[in-house]
Amino acid sequence: MAHHQSTIKRIRQTAKRTERNRYYRTRFKNIVKAVVVAAEANDKAAAEEAFKVANRQIHKMVSKGFLKKSTAARKVSRLNHMVNKIAA
């Protein structure tokens, strides 16, 4: 067990941060998966709707500090490409 006040505080901060990051990581995977599943099913309307949600949420994660801006741009670009490949 930690004895210093700073160490005790760091343990608390790490626990909070870990919980927050776990939430964002799970959310991120689920919104990306929704787009991929809709794209693989060749459902243009569902894919576009899922992409709209994913785009907004991914950029929100950038503002929260979960993702870097370039990482988010790359992910969004790849998802957009996937959606655009679907024949209407």
N, C-alpha and C positions, 0 to 999 in steps of 0.2 A: 504494500500500500504506500502511496506517495505521502511524503511528510511536508513538503514545501507548498506554500499557498499557490505559487505560480504553476506548479506541477498539477495540483488538484484542479485549478482552473483550466489548464490545457486539456485535461482528461474530459472535463465537462464540455469544452468547446469541440473537441474531436468527436465526442458522441453525437452532439447536435449536428455537426457537419456531415458525419457519416450517414445519419438518418436522412438528412436532406438530400444528399447525393444519391442515396439508394432510391428515394422517391423519384428524382429526376431521371435517373438511369432507366428505371422500369418504365416510366411514362414515355421516355424517348424511344425505347425499343417498341412499345406498343403502338405509338403513332406511326412509326416507320413501317412496322409490320402491316398495319391497316392499308397503307398505300400499296405495298408490295403484293399483298393478297388480292386486292381489287385489280391491280394491273395484270397479275398472272391469270386472273379469271376473265380478262378482256372486258371488264365492266367499266367502260369509259366514264360514265356519270358518277359511279361510286368512287372511282379512282380520283377523279377531279375534286370531288367533295372532300375525300380523305386528304388529298394533297393540300387543299386550302387550309384545312385544320392543322396539318403537319407544318406547313410553312410558317403559320402564325406562332405555333407553339415552340418550334425550334428557334425562331428569332427571339422569342420571349426568354428562352433558356440562355441565350447569349447575354441578354441584359441582366439576368440573375447571376451571371458568372459561371454557369455550369459548362458552357461550351465556348470555344474561341470563335471569333467571327468567321475566320477562314474555314474552319471545320463545318460550321453551320452552312456556309455558302456552298461548300462541296456536297454536303448531304442533300440539301435542297435541290441543287442542280441535277444531281443523279436521279432523285425522285421525279423531278420535272421531266427529265429525258425519258424515264420509264413510262410516265403517263402519256407523254406525247407520241410514243411509239405505238400506242394502242390504236388499232384501226377503228374508225367511228362507225 
